[in-house]
């Protein structure tokens, strides 16, 4: 039983880490909103497409971490 408790504690993130992740997610959201507006209005520079995809992927990973889901590192 003791090892099961340890596994559960390792999977869940600390409150402080959760706050840090939420702050980072907020910063990413601001950037994504701007880029999504630009993309929707056909104004996103083609050179920014990879950065947009990277931010979107990072956003999804952080959201999964906050929600306690398993994140596959690539």
C-alpha positions, 0 to 999 in steps of 0.5 A: 500500500505504501508504494501506491501512495507514493506513486499517487503523490509523484503523479500529482503536481504541487500547488506551487508548480500548478500556479507556475504552470497557470502563469506560463499558460496565461503568457502563452495564451496571450501570444496564441490569441494574437497569432490566431487573430493574425492567422484568421485575418491572413496576416500571420507571417509564414515564418511564424507558422512553426512558432505558432505550432510550437506554442500550440503544442506547448499550450496543450502539454501544460494544460494536460499537466495542470489537469493531471493527465500524462504528458508524452515528452517528444 
